[in-house]
């Protein structure tokens, strides 16, 4: 997916950032009942999903969550600047 164009305009192309130093995505969940939060994890959402189920088991009635996902974009020039 790193090559997929998100937006193109006037010699600029917006794509998902494929740099090695950054994760592709970052995930975190927050309980909407008590505001407890999962750990922030890079690239793999499963630990956040497991946290939500465990949190509900430990806190009956806490069944609604907000998932926050950060993704990274980069703008590249497709033409030379003058």
C-alpha positions in Angstrom: 0.0 0.0 0.0 2.9 2.4 0.3 2.8 3.1 -3.4 -1.0 4.0 -3.3 -1.6 7.6 -4.2 -3.9 9.3 -1.7 -4.0 12.7 -3.5 -2.2 14.3 -6.4 -2.0 18.0 -7.3 0.3 20.4 -9.2 3.4 18.2 -9.3 2.9 16.9 -5.7 1.8 13.4 -4.6 0.5 12.5 -1.2 1.2 8.9 -0.2 1.5 6.8 3.0 4.9 7.5 4.4 7.2 4.5 3.7 10.2 5.7 5.6 11.9 3.1 7.7 12.2 5.1 10.9 8.5 5.6 11.5 5.8 2.9 12.1 3.1 2.6 9.5 0.3 3.0 12.1 0.0 3.6 15.8 -3.0 2.2 17.8 -4.5 3.0 21.2 -8.0 2.3 22.7 -9.8 4.3 25.4 -12.6 3.0 27.5 -15.6 5.3 27.1 -16.9 4.5 30.6 -13.8 5.2 32.7 -11.2 6.7 30.3 -8.7 3.9 31.0 -6.4 3.5 28.0 -4.5 0.6 26.4 -0.8 0.8 25.7 0.1 2.6 22.5 1.4 0.0 19.9 3.0 0.3 16.5 1.7 -1.5 13.4 -0.2 -4.4 15.0 -3.6 -3.7 16.4 -4.1 -7.1 18.1 -2.7 -6.1 21.6 -5.2 -3.2 21.7 -8.0 -5.5 20.8 -7.0 -8.0 23.5 -6.8 -5.1 26.0 -10.4 -4.1 25.3 -11.7 -7.6 25.9 -9.7 -8.0 29.1 -10.8 -4.6 30.3 -14.5 -5.5 29.8 -13.9 -8.9 31.6 -12.4 -7.0 34.6 -15.0 -4.2 34.5 -18.5 -5.5 33.6 -20.5 -2.8 31.8 -17.4 -1.2 30.2 -18.3 -2.3 26.7 -17.7 0.9 24.6 -14.2 2.0 23.4 -12.7 4.7 21.2 -9.9 3.4 18.9 -7.3 6.0 17.9 -5.3 5.2 14.9 -2.4 7.4 13.7 -1.1 7.0 10.2 1.8 8.8 8.5 1.8 10.6 5.2 4.5 12.1 3.0 4.3 14.5 0.1 6.7 14.0 -2.7 7.4 16.2 -5.7 6.9 14.6 -9.1 8.4 17.5 -11.0 11.7 19.4 -10.6 11.5 22.8 -8.8 12.6 25.8 -10.8 
